[in-house]
Amino acid sequence: MHWNVRTFVRLFLLVGGLALIGTGAAGGETLTVGLGAVAVVLGIVGLAAEWNESST
């Protein structure tokens, strides 16, 4: 996998989304958990696509 700015943005989405899910769950805020889940999905899909692209 080639490390570039997009890779770090995707990692930020993944880690930040997990943090949002944690804080939202602790505070009982459904919107925060939902936003965190969307960020995690975008991060995972982006990293998987980048990993798949670099392996071929």
C-alpha positions in Angstrom: 0.0 0.0 0.0 1.3 3.4 -0.9 1.1 5.9 1.9 -0.2 9.3 0.8 -2.5 12.0 2.0 -5.6 10.1 1.2 -4.4 7.1 3.2 -4.0 9.3 6.3 -7.4 10.9 5.7 -9.0 7.4 5.6 -7.1 6.4 8.8 -8.4 9.6 10.4 -12.0 8.7 9.4 -11.6 5.2 10.8 -10.0 6.3 14.2 -12.1 9.4 14.5 -15.3 7.4 13.7 -14.4 4.9 16.4 -13.9 7.7 18.9 -17.2 9.2 17.9 -19.0 5.9 18.4 -17.4 5.5 21.8 -18.3 9.0 23.1 -21.7 8.9 21.6 -22.5 5.5 23.2 -21.2 6.8 26.5 -23.4 9.9 26.3 -26.4 8.2 24.8 -26.3 10.4 21.7 -27.7 8.6 18.7 -26.6 11.2 16.1 -23.0 11.0 17.3 -23.0 7.2 17.1 -24.5 7.4 13.6 -22.0 9.9 12.3 -19.2 7.8 13.8 -20.5 4.7 12.1 -20.6 6.5 8.7 -17.0 7.7 9.2 -15.9 4.2 10.1 -17.6 2.7 7.1 -16.1 5.3 4.8 -12.6 4.8 6.3 -12.8 1.0 6.0 -14.1 1.0 2.4 -11.5 3.6 1.3 -8.6 1.6 2.9 -9.9 -1.6 1.5 -10.1 -0.2 -2.0 -6.7 1.3 -1.7 -5.2 -1.9 -0.4 -6.9 -3.9 -3.2 -5.7 -1.4 -5.8 -2.1 -1.6 -4.6 -2.0 -5.4 -4.5 -2.8 -5.9 -8.1 
